[in-house]
Each structure stands twice: as structure tokens, then as C-alpha cells.
Amino acid sequence: MPVICWFRRDLRLTDHRALYAAAEASAGAVIPVFILDDTILHDGYVGAALIAVTLAMLEALDHDLQQRGSRLIVRHGQPLAELQRLVSETQASGVYWNRDYLPYAIKRDSAVKHWLREQGLQAHSFHDSVLVEPEGLKTKTEQKPYVVYGSYVKRWSELAYHQAEQLVPAPSKFVAPPSDLASLPIPSLADLGFELQQTIPQVGETIAQQRLAQFFDRRQKLSVLKYTKAREVPAEAGTSQLSVDLRMGTISIRQCLKQAVDLLTEPLNAEQRQGVDTWLKELAWRDYYTQLIYHNPYMLNGSLDPRYDQIIWRNDPSEFLAWQQGQTGYPIVDAGQRQLNQMAWMHNRVRMISASFLIKDLLIDWRWGERYFMQQLCDGDPTANNGGWQWAAGSSGPSAQPYFRIFNPIAQSKKHDPDGQYIRRFVPELANVPDHYIHEPWTMPPAVQAHVGCVIGRDYPAPLVEHSFARERALAAYRTALQTND
Ligand SMILES: Cc1cc2nc3c(=O)[nH]c(=O)nc-3n(C[C@H](O)[C@H](O)[C@H](O)COP(=O)(O)OP(=O)(O)OC[C@H]3O[C@@H](n4cnc5c(N)ncnc54)[C@H](O)[C@@H]3O)c2cc1C
């Protein structure tokens, strides 16, 4: 009897635990299914770029399945109802899927599981998308979920690394779904009511494998071996760029881990070893935020530490618009926002700077920024994005970034983009500004402004706010909220 493999954020064939188990259980008679779910598509949270990459990944997945004599069955509707229809149409003996830890997914999946069990059908879910599941790591003494990343990551490493030995291959054999089993064509973005303003990366399982291989190719100028320093330079492609692949699972997290763990067995110098170790710790952040939201789902709408919800934000709509459009007058922030608006992706260092600027310098509610990022990013992930924003807001409890540590956008810019290469790439009106002024163009004497063709207030905005004033204003707002709610 066939079984259904329900694809969700795992759009690949290799090292896909649910697919592998489904193929083993059915001698290859797997019905590969993807359901376009209006609740996710039209909740106003997910943007065109993420939908566009997902559709491209579905095309690639269907292509890869067809190469193996199968095909992707696409349906559109409410997942439980669609699965009920599919079970009845195919007489499948059960449904297999990889677990997702977001509140909506948990509710959706438990309804599916409940119905399947009621019918006497198989419901099998698998640990796949993270290295350590949220229930799999609690504090030793009290068995409580971790809140502090530093303590989490120490134990995480002990548990995560052995997953590198637990990869499964793509199924060797597929029996094609019945030819009369209906499938919708994979829709276009316009069919779903979205319009893409950005360029998006090439995606699909093959591309993801190539990206991973390139990042681990020691001959590359900027491989993982240089990661510790290179990741701090937004002008360089010093990071893996795998976030889009990990977001929708065109690569498995274990494939990433395995590359790193294998490389650590080779002779490496201290800098190279540190590069790999640092990258592994980034993978840990991904698991950490997943478990943080799993155990504290209210974080999706508010601060982990609720006292921070008492901050009185300024929430000035015109300043928010200027930030969105990369018109704040702070070149590093504007470069980041324009990178986001053009490429649906932003370098991590600049995500931190830009988020901090919106929250602390403009005193705009971090949730406004979080939503905007989600709507623009092709790697937009509710857990990593929420975590990143709460980290920047200092609102995630005993954070590595307490609220009083406020990024200075000028100092950050000088440190991470010293010659303004990144700024000039995304803010072309500053292209001819001398290095000396690139981080603070408003300090250019009028004659220099005229000479380089960048008059502040005409060609490029004056700063929206003066940083040291904004810093004190933010500290006062935070202190008031925390004191009145202690
Ligand atoms: C305000 C803010 C918002 C963010 N929003 C997202 C988001 O929506 N989606 C997203 O995947 N990442 C997000 N991040 C984390 C990080 O910026 C991106 O994962 C990273 O820039 C992606 O580039 P990369 O794949 O080259 O990363 P690499 O540096 O190569 O890291 C490898 C992988 O580790 C994971 N990772 C790295 N850093 C983090 C982190 N801080 N938190 C969680 N996972 C991490 C990602 O899956 C990434 O692909 C956000 C960070 C901040 C500060």
C-alpha cells in the first residue's frame, strides 16, 4: 500500500528522514505531497521573496522526483482536509512528515495525527529540521528549558555532533503515484497574489549542495576556514549563504553539520579550526531560537521578558518609512536596508546594526521591524527572525545583548566596513564620498559635498536623529519600563 510523504519545510530528497522511512515502509510507493496552505500564504507575515523561493524549490523538487520516475502532487487548501482527500483517493496506509516546532504547525500536525489514528492509519513524524529537538535539551538539574544561549550551546555540542553520523540517503527506488492522481500545477507568484520587487537567489537541492560544497572548499578564498573574521565583513561573501536553503530544507542541517565535523578531523591551524567551530555555533543559534519559541510561544507576539512590553515606543511612521527605504542618513543602516530591499537578504552584522538602530535610535517597536524583515527576507524564519529582533531589543531575558549595550552605528560602520565598500555598493549616491567621510557624510564640508556631487539634504538625507541623543533617550525609555515593572 502506498504511503504519503507530506513535504513542508524540507524540500529535498537526500537525508530526508520522513521520506526515507516512507520509502522503506512502502517499497518506494511514496506519494510525495505539498499543500499550499492559505493560512500561511495570506497571514500578512510572509512576503513575496520567501514565497517565490519556495515555488522555485517546489519546481526543483518536482524535477528531481521526475528524474527518479515519480512526481510531486500539489494541492491547495486546508492541510487536514487535503490530506483526508488524498488518503481516500490513494488508499494510502498513512502519512509521514518531519516535525515543525512552531505553534501553528504543532496544532495543525496534531489535528492530522489525531484524525489518522482515529482512522486506524499510520501517522509518523520525524526529528529532522534541527540538530537537537526542543524537548531534547533541558537544564541538567531542574530539567527546565534553556534561556541563556551560552549555557545552551555547551550542552548542545555534546548532543548535536553525533547527528553527523545519522544521515540517510535519498530513496533508491520510487514507484510513481497513480497517473490519474490529480495534482495542481505549481502556481506562479502572481497566481497567489504576490508581486516580487527583489532579486532572489537560485535555489533547489542541487544548488544548495553546491553552495555547501563551495563554502567547504578549502581552495576558496573565503571558505569556512576564514569564517571567524570574514563573517564580520559585510562587503565580502564570507558566510555560507545557506540560510535560504536551511529555511525551506533544500539542504539538511545534518549535511551541514557533517561537512563541519569531517573538516575538524583534518589537520587545521588554530584560525581554521576556529572558523569551523564558530560556524557550528551559528547552527546552534538556529536550534536555540527554535527551542526558545517552542517553550515560550508567546514570544511570537511579545517580549520573552514581558517587562519590555511596557516600553513606550515613539513609533513615528515617517521615520519607520525612512528606515524601510534606507533613507535614515546613516550609511551602514541604509546600505543594509537597501540590500534587503534589492536582494531579499541582508548580512548578519548589518541585520544587527539595522535592528538596533530602529529599536534604540528611533525607538520603534521591534515587532514593526521584525514584521518588515519577514516580509522582505527570502530566508525569513519566524524563530531566527524573532530571536534576532529580541536579541537586538535586549528583551530576551538574560540576553547576550543587554538593553544598555547600544550599538553606535558610526563605530560599527567604521569597524566592519572600514573603506565603505559595502556602503558604496548599496548607496550609490555616496560612491564618490571620500573614505574619511563615508561613515558620517553629514560632516563633509559644503565644498566637498559639492565637489563629490553629494549634497546632504538633497542627494542623501541628513541623519534622522543624532546618535548620542537617541542613545540617552532609549536608555531612559528602557529604564522607565523596567523600573515601573520590577
Ligand atoms: C534582526 C535579525 C533577524 C534575523 N532574521 C533571520 C531570519 O529570518 N532567518 C534566518 O535564517 N536568520 C536570521 N537571522 C540570523 C542571521 O542573520 C542569518 O541566519 C544569516 O545572516 C544568514 O546568512 P548565512 O546563511 O550566510 O549565515 P552563516 O553565517 O553561514 O550561518 C550558517 C547558518 O546558521 C544559521 N544562523 C546563523 N546565524 C544565526 C542566528 N543569529 N540565528 C539563527 N540562526 C542563525 C542560519 O541558518 C545560517 O544559514 C537574523 C539575525 C538578526 C540579527
The ligand as an ORCA input file, in Angstrom:
! r2SCAN-3c Opt
* xyz 0 1
  C      17.476     41.060     13.355
  C      17.870     39.714     12.787
  C      16.967     38.995     12.014
  C      17.320     37.740     11.501
  N      16.401     37.045     10.754
  C      16.717     35.813     10.287
  C      15.781     35.065      9.538
  O      14.646     35.477      9.315
  N      16.167     33.847      9.058
  C      17.418     33.341      9.296
  O      17.719     32.229      8.838
  N      18.303     34.019     10.021
  C      18.009     35.239     10.513
  N      18.929     35.929     11.236
  C      20.218     35.294     11.543
  C      21.334     35.554     10.515
  O      21.390     36.918     10.206
  C      21.161     34.768      9.224
  O      20.918     33.412      9.513
  C      22.425     34.848      8.377
  O      22.704     36.179      8.050
  C      22.235     34.045      7.113
  O      23.379     34.091      6.326
  P      24.256     32.797      6.074
  O      23.396     31.677      5.647
  O      25.361     33.181      5.174
  O      24.767     32.505      7.543
  P      26.050     31.767      8.125
  O      26.810     32.793      8.876
  O      26.777     30.988      7.118
  O      25.409     30.786      9.208
  C      25.011     29.447      8.879
  C      23.575     29.217      9.244
  O      23.411     29.297     10.646
  C      22.133     29.840     10.949
  N      22.327     31.090     11.678
  C      23.368     31.935     11.599
  N      23.222     32.953     12.468
  C      22.052     32.744     13.099
  C      21.338     33.441     14.107
  N      21.801     34.568     14.670
  N      20.145     32.954     14.493
  C      19.662     31.808     13.971
  N      20.291     31.108     13.014
  C      21.472     31.565     12.589
  C      21.439     30.125      9.628
  O      20.622     29.024      9.312
  C      22.615     30.239      8.671
  O      22.278     29.943      7.343
  C      18.601     37.200     11.767
  C      19.501     37.935     12.535
  C      19.146     39.180     13.038
  C      20.142     39.946     13.858
*
